[in-house]
């Protein structure tokens, strides 16, 4: 099995290191000091499950790698439309693209059947720009339940969780998913193949759609947002509206708003990825988290006044951050 990780940051390098342990032929695509460190020392993983080093090929030239069986995307979703030069040299007819993204993916309605089958979501695939680079038929969905961070160039600190749920957009139990799952498990990760992966997408999105924009607007940690009564009420409304949109699309995420917030409160004084991006001056990944759900609410006729309000304010913040 030959795998290329495009965007080998904290999550991507962690997955690449795990697959290397499983015996896969792994290639990491990165840049800058992180790339230099991985070339010299490999990927050094520090984890409560045990530390290890994976010495894998790392490069900033995907043409050096050639076609692979799987491309694992560790990029933020707002980089997908521009990732063609990184991905195209890696593709052959059967290459699968495993998109480890938060929020609503560009392939959401591909192979779904029903009245919305094949519909393009403008918020996440503007003008078809993502589908042109990453055809939906190549996509394997991936919902990440692992927390990692870059402790330094070439150094991944694994904090908690090892689950990477994957699944086909058409809900089939494909050979490419089963083979990838086996390799991930052999490398020490949990990787269930889910026929209803969209339910997992909505479960994770419940937290991202609420805590991420609110944290960027307030600079608050997870614990602070949960303990502030008025803010907690806004988050509850956002989650409730999100579940209604999911239900209108035929999904039944197996989690309650109360349970989701309680889990977030236990995380403690953690700063969301969106807040961290804001503090670093990076673009904010809010279209796939929030704007897409408002768009889906328009499609299904579900009223989402709280999502619209927070979406409008956070969009202004995002535009200012990008200026």
C-alpha positions as CSV (number, residue, x, y, z in Angstrom):
1,X,0.0,0.0,0.0
2,X,1.4,3.4,-1.1
3,X,0.2,6.4,0.8
4,X,0.9,10.1,0.4
5,X,0.0,12.6,3.1
6,X,-0.6,16.0,1.7
7,X,-0.3,18.5,4.5
8,X,1.6,16.4,7.0
9,X,0.9,18.6,10.0
10,X,0.0,17.3,13.4
11,X,-2.8,15.0,12.3
12,X,-1.3,14.1,8.9
13,X,2.2,13.2,10.3
14,X,0.6,11.2,13.1
15,X,-1.4,9.1,10.6
16,X,1.6,8.8,8.3
17,X,3.7,7.6,11.2
18,X,1.1,5.0,12.2
19,X,0.8,3.7,8.7
20,X,4.6,3.4,8.4
21,X,4.4,1.2,11.5
22,X,1.9,-1.0,9.7
23,X,4.4,-1.5,6.8
24,X,2.8,0.9,4.3
25,X,5.0,2.8,1.8
26,X,4.4,6.3,3.3
27,X,5.4,9.7,1.8
28,X,4.8,13.0,3.7
29,X,4.4,16.3,1.9
30,X,5.2,19.4,4.0
31,X,7.4,22.5,3.9
32,X,9.7,24.7,5.9
33,X,11.4,23.8,9.2
34,X,8.9,21.0,9.8
35,X,9.9,19.3,6.6
36,X,13.6,19.8,7.3
37,X,13.2,18.2,10.8
38,X,11.3,15.2,9.4
39,X,13.9,14.6,6.8
40,X,16.7,14.7,9.4
41,X,15.0,12.9,12.3
42,X,11.8,11.3,11.0
43,X,8.5,11.9,12.7
44,X,8.9,11.8,16.5
45,X,5.6,10.9,18.2
46,X,5.1,11.5,21.9
47,X,2.0,9.8,23.2
48,X,0.5,8.4,26.4
49,X,0.3,5.1,24.4
50,X,4.1,5.1,23.9
51,X,6.6,7.2,22.1
52,X,8.1,6.2,18.8
53,X,9.9,7.5,15.7
54,X,8.9,6.8,12.1
55,X,11.5,7.4,9.5
56,X,9.5,8.1,6.4
57,X,10.2,9.9,3.1
58,X,9.3,13.6,3.4
59,X,9.4,16.1,0.6
60,X,7.8,19.2,-0.8
61,X,7.8,17.7,-4.3
62,X,4.9,15.4,-5.0
63,X,6.2,14.7,-8.4
64,X,9.1,12.8,-6.7
65,X,6.5,10.4,-5.2
66,X,4.4,9.5,-8.3
67,X,1.0,7.8,-8.2
68,X,-0.2,6.3,-4.9
69,X,-3.1,4.2,-3.7
70,X,-4.3,6.7,-1.1
71,X,-3.9,10.4,-0.7
72,X,-4.6,11.5,2.9
73,X,-5.5,15.2,3.1
74,X,-4.3,16.9,6.2
75,X,-5.0,20.3,4.8
76,X,-7.7,22.7,6.1
77,X,-10.8,22.5,3.9
78,X,-10.4,26.1,2.8
79,X,-7.2,25.0,1.0
80,X,-8.8,22.2,-1.1
81,X,-9.6,24.3,-4.2
82,X,-5.9,25.3,-4.5
83,X,-4.3,21.9,-3.7
84,X,-4.3,20.7,-7.3
85,X,-0.5,21.1,-7.8
86,X,0.1,18.9,-4.7
87,X,-2.5,16.2,-5.4
88,X,-2.5,15.8,-9.2
89,X,1.0,14.2,-9.5
90,X,-0.1,11.5,-7.0
91,X,-3.2,10.3,-8.8
92,X,-3.8,7.2,-10.9
93,X,-7.2,5.9,-12.0
94,X,-7.9,4.1,-8.7
95,X,-6.4,6.6,-6.2
96,X,-8.7,7.3,-3.3
97,X,-8.6,10.7,-1.6
98,X,-9.1,10.5,2.2
99,X,-10.3,13.8,3.4
100,X,-9.8,14.3,7.1
101,X,-11.8,17.5,7.4
102,X,-14.1,19.1,9.9
103,X,-17.6,20.3,8.9
104,X,-19.6,19.5,5.8
105,X,-17.5,17.9,3.0
106,X,-17.7,18.8,-0.7
107,X,-18.8,15.3,-1.5
108,X,-21.8,15.3,1.0
109,X,-24.5,14.6,-1.6
110,X,-22.4,12.4,-3.9
111,X,-24.0,8.9,-4.2
112,X,-26.5,9.7,-1.5
113,X,-29.6,9.1,-3.5
114,X,-32.9,10.9,-2.8
115,X,-34.0,14.4,-3.9
116,X,-30.6,16.0,-3.3
117,X,-28.4,13.4,-4.9
118,X,-25.4,15.1,-6.6
119,X,-26.2,18.5,-5.3
120,X,-23.2,20.9,-5.0
121,X,-23.0,22.9,-1.8
122,X,-21.8,26.3,-2.8
123,X,-20.3,27.2,0.6
124,X,-17.8,24.4,0.5
125,X,-17.4,23.9,-3.3
126,X,-17.8,27.4,-4.8
127,X,-18.4,27.2,-8.5
128,X,-17.3,23.5,-8.4
129,X,-13.7,24.6,-7.7
130,X,-13.1,21.8,-5.2
131,X,-14.8,19.1,-7.2
132,X,-12.6,20.0,-10.2
133,X,-9.5,19.2,-8.2
134,X,-10.9,16.4,-6.0
135,X,-13.6,14.5,-7.9
136,X,-16.2,13.3,-5.5
137,X,-15.9,9.7,-6.8
138,X,-12.4,9.6,-5.4
139,X,-13.4,10.7,-1.9
140,X,-13.4,8.5,1.2
141,X,-14.9,10.4,4.1
142,X,-12.9,10.6,7.4
143,X,-14.1,11.9,10.8
144,X,-11.2,12.4,13.2
145,X,-11.6,11.8,16.9
146,X,-7.9,12.2,17.8
147,X,-6.2,15.3,19.3
148,X,-2.6,16.0,18.3
149,X,-0.4,19.1,18.1
150,X,3.0,20.0,16.7
151,X,5.2,20.4,19.7
152,X,8.0,21.5,17.4
153,X,9.3,20.9,13.9
154,X,9.0,17.1,13.2
155,X,7.5,16.5,16.7
156,X,3.9,15.3,17.1
157,X,2.4,15.3,20.6
158,X,-0.6,12.9,20.7
159,X,-3.0,14.1,23.4
160,X,-5.9,11.7,23.2
161,X,-8.1,9.6,21.0
162,X,-7.1,7.3,18.1
163,X,-10.3,6.9,16.2
164,X,-10.5,7.8,12.5
165,X,-13.9,6.8,11.2
166,X,-14.0,6.3,7.4
167,X,-16.7,5.6,4.9
168,X,-17.9,5.8,1.3
169,X,-20.2,8.6,0.2
170,X,-22.5,6.0,-1.3
171,X,-22.6,4.1,2.0
172,X,-21.1,0.9,0.5
173,X,-18.6,-1.3,2.3
174,X,-15.8,-1.0,-0.3
175,X,-12.6,-2.8,-0.6
176,X,-10.6,0.4,-0.5
177,X,-12.1,1.3,2.8
178,X,-11.6,-2.1,4.3
179,X,-8.0,-2.2,3.2
180,X,-7.3,1.2,4.6
181,X,-9.0,0.3,7.9
182,X,-6.9,-2.8,8.2
183,X,-3.7,-0.8,7.7
184,X,-4.7,1.9,10.2
185,X,-5.6,-0.7,12.8
186,X,-2.3,-2.5,12.2
187,X,-0.6,0.9,12.9
188,X,-2.3,1.2,16.3
189,X,-5.3,3.4,15.4
190,X,-9.0,2.7,15.5
191,X,-10.5,2.9,12.1
192,X,-14.1,1.7,11.8
193,X,-15.7,1.7,8.4
194,X,-19.1,3.3,8.7
195,X,-21.9,3.0,6.2
196,X,-23.6,6.0,7.8
197,X,-20.6,8.2,8.1
198,X,-22.7,11.3,7.7
199,X,-24.1,10.7,11.2
200,X,-20.5,10.9,12.6
201,X,-20.0,14.1,10.6
202,X,-23.0,15.8,12.3
203,X,-22.0,14.6,15.7
204,X,-18.6,16.2,15.5
205,X,-20.0,19.2,13.7
206,X,-22.3,19.9,16.7
207,X,-19.2,21.1,18.6
208,X,-17.3,22.7,15.8
209,X,-20.3,24.8,14.5
210,X,-20.9,26.3,18.0
211,X,-17.7,26.4,20.0
212,X,-15.3,27.3,17.1
213,X,-17.0,30.6,16.0
214,X,-18.0,31.6,19.5
215,X,-14.4,31.1,20.7
216,X,-13.0,33.2,17.9
217,X,-15.5,36.0,18.7
218,X,-14.9,35.9,22.5
219,X,-11.3,34.5,22.8
220,X,-12.8,32.1,25.3
221,X,-11.7,28.5,26.1
222,X,-14.1,25.5,26.0
223,X,-14.5,25.5,29.7
224,X,-15.2,29.3,29.8
225,X,-17.9,29.1,27.1
226,X,-19.6,26.2,28.9
227,X,-19.6,28.0,32.3
228,X,-20.9,31.3,31.1
229,X,-24.6,30.9,31.3
230,X,-25.7,33.2,28.4
231,X,-23.1,31.9,26.1
232,X,-24.0,28.3,27.0
233,X,-27.6,29.1,26.0
234,X,-26.5,30.4,22.6
235,X,-24.4,27.2,22.1
236,X,-27.4,25.1,23.0
237,X,-29.6,26.9,20.5
238,X,-26.9,26.5,17.8
239,X,-26.7,22.8,18.4
240,X,-30.5,22.3,18.5
241,X,-30.8,24.1,15.1
242,X,-28.0,22.0,13.7
243,X,-29.7,18.8,14.7
244,X,-32.9,19.9,13.0
245,X,-31.1,20.5,9.8
246,X,-29.4,17.0,10.1
247,X,-32.8,15.5,10.7
248,X,-34.3,17.2,7.7
249,X,-31.6,15.5,5.6
250,X,-32.4,12.1,7.0
251,X,-29.5,11.9,9.5
252,X,-30.0,10.8,13.1
253,X,-26.9,11.7,15.1
254,X,-26.9,9.5,18.3
255,X,-26.1,12.3,20.8
256,X,-27.9,14.9,22.8
257,X,-27.1,18.6,23.1
258,X,-26.6,18.1,26.9
259,X,-24.2,15.3,26.4
260,X,-22.2,17.2,23.7
261,X,-21.8,20.2,25.9
262,X,-20.9,18.1,29.0
263,X,-18.1,16.5,26.9
264,X,-16.8,19.9,25.8
265,X,-16.8,21.2,29.4
266,X,-14.6,18.2,30.4
267,X,-12.0,19.2,27.9
268,X,-11.2,22.2,30.1
269,X,-9.3,25.3,29.1
270,X,-8.6,24.3,25.5
271,X,-8.6,26.9,22.7
272,X,-10.4,25.7,19.6
273,X,-8.5,25.4,16.3
274,X,-10.4,28.4,14.9
275,X,-9.3,30.6,17.8
276,X,-5.7,29.3,17.4
277,X,-5.9,30.2,13.6
278,X,-7.2,33.6,14.5
279,X,-4.3,34.2,16.9
280,X,-1.8,33.1,14.3
281,X,-3.3,35.3,11.5
282,X,-4.4,32.3,9.5
283,X,-7.7,32.1,7.4
284,X,-10.7,30.9,9.5
285,X,-12.2,27.6,8.4
286,X,-15.9,28.7,9.0
287,X,-17.5,28.1,5.6
288,X,-17.6,24.3,6.0
289,X,-18.5,24.6,9.7
290,X,-21.2,27.2,9.7
291,X,-22.0,28.7,6.3
292,X,-22.6,25.3,4.8
293,X,-25.2,24.4,7.5
294,X,-27.1,27.7,6.9
295,X,-27.1,26.8,3.2
296,X,-28.5,23.4,4.0
297,X,-31.1,25.0,6.2
298,X,-32.2,27.0,3.1
299,X,-32.4,23.8,1.1
300,X,-34.5,22.0,3.6
301,X,-36.6,24.9,4.9
302,X,-35.4,24.6,8.5
303,X,-35.4,27.9,10.4
304,X,-31.9,28.6,12.0
305,X,-32.0,32.1,13.3
306,X,-29.2,31.7,15.8
307,X,-26.9,30.1,13.3
308,X,-27.6,32.9,10.8
309,X,-26.8,35.6,13.4
310,X,-23.5,34.0,14.6
311,X,-22.6,33.2,11.0
312,X,-23.1,36.8,9.9
313,X,-20.9,38.2,12.8
314,X,-18.2,35.5,12.4
315,X,-18.1,36.0,8.7
316,X,-17.2,39.7,9.2
317,X,-14.5,38.5,11.7
318,X,-13.1,36.1,9.1
319,X,-13.1,38.7,6.4
320,X,-11.1,41.1,8.7
321,X,-8.7,38.3,9.6
322,X,-8.0,37.6,5.9
323,X,-7.5,41.2,5.0
